[in-house]
């Protein structure tokens, strides 16, 4: 979703953006498997949001950085909250 957000910022306020980098993003729709996985994580989030964070962390952070980064990322995700995850997924 970050790529879509960045493109919208560029569209609405290009004068506020000096540079942008798109990493590991694409403009294709999700595969049926990706859609199913997102829906599964949204359902889990309703009952156990920390479990979703634990599930996603290894997919978002290199293994060698996982221990060092997981606390901060978990705090950020919890601060943003379950509803933010569900509404942006």
Phi and psi in degrees as a GROMACS rama.xvg file:
@    title "Ramachandran Plot"
@    xaxis  label "Phi"
@    yaxis  label "Psi"
@TYPE xy
-59.3362  -37.0106  UNK-2
-64.1269  -41.0183  UNK-3
-63.3091  -41.6409  UNK-4
-63.7577  -45.6842  UNK-5
-60.9708  -41.8913  UNK-6
-63.3181  -37.9802  UNK-7
-68.4609  -39.1437  UNK-8
-62.1796  -44.1163  UNK-9
-60.8451  -37.1106  UNK-10
-69.668  -43.9497  UNK-11
-84.2223  -32.3339  UNK-12
-144.213  59.9505  UNK-13
-59.9609  -26.8492  UNK-14
-68.3136  -15.6004  UNK-15
-93.3335  -3.16596  UNK-16
-113.458  120.905  UNK-17
-87.9477  -42.7029  UNK-18
-148.547  158.036  UNK-19
-145.742  143.702  UNK-20
-126.45  132.728  UNK-21
-107.828  115.702  UNK-22
-119.368  128.378  UNK-23
53.5819  49.1097  UNK-24
-131.76  161.785  UNK-25
-154.09  165.762  UNK-26
-105.447  10.9817  UNK-27
-82.4411  152.467  UNK-28
-67.937  157.382  UNK-29
-62.8505  150.902  UNK-30
-72.1093  161.17  UNK-31
-56.5966  -35.632  UNK-32
-65.284  -42.9621  UNK-33
-64.6367  -40.593  UNK-34
-62.491  -45.3983  UNK-35
-61.2367  -41.462  UNK-36
-64.9586  -42.1563  UNK-37
-61.8221  -43.3794  UNK-38
-63.9851  -38.0155  UNK-39
-63.2965  -44.4069  UNK-40
-66.1769  -35.8857  UNK-41
-63.8772  -40.3859  UNK-42
-66.1496  -41.1907  UNK-43
-63.3798  -40.1397  UNK-44
-59.0005  -32.4113  UNK-45
-61.6873  -29.8485  UNK-46
-105.621  -33.5484  UNK-47
-152.744  77.3435  UNK-48
-59.3535  -40.5304  UNK-49
-57.6211  -30.5796  UNK-50
-65.1444  -35.9292  UNK-51
-65.9132  -42.9921  UNK-52
-60.0907  -46.8653  UNK-53
-62.059  -35.0836  UNK-54
-69.3408  -40.4102  UNK-55
-81.9463  -28.6044  UNK-56
-50.9576  -49.5569  UNK-57
-65.2114  -18.6059  UNK-58
-85.3537  -17.5177  UNK-59
-106.162  -20.7851  UNK-60
-128.102  134.884  UNK-61
-58.1436  144.388  UNK-62
-54.0859  -40.2306  UNK-63
-68.9627  -14.2815  UNK-64
-109.063  -3.85349  UNK-65
-59.5587  -48.2837  UNK-66
-62.6791  -42.7825  UNK-67
-69.8483  -34.2505  UNK-68
-96.2568  -19.2388  UNK-69
-62.8432  -36.8315  UNK-70
-62.5783  -48.3007  UNK-71
-65.0136  -44.651  UNK-72
-65.4749  -40.6529  UNK-73
-62.1167  -44.5125  UNK-74
-59.3585  -42.8972  UNK-75
-63.8672  -43.9861  UNK-76
-64.5391  -42.6363  UNK-77
-65.6129  -37.0283  UNK-78
-66.1246  -39.0421  UNK-79
-68.2154  -40.8963  UNK-80
96.4821  160.628  UNK-81
-59.2889  -43.8018  UNK-82
-63.5122  -36.6105  UNK-83
-63.548  -42.7612  UNK-84
-62.211  -49.2772  UNK-85
-63.0474  -40.7922  UNK-86
-74.6699  -21.9658  UNK-87
-100.323  -8.64783  UNK-88
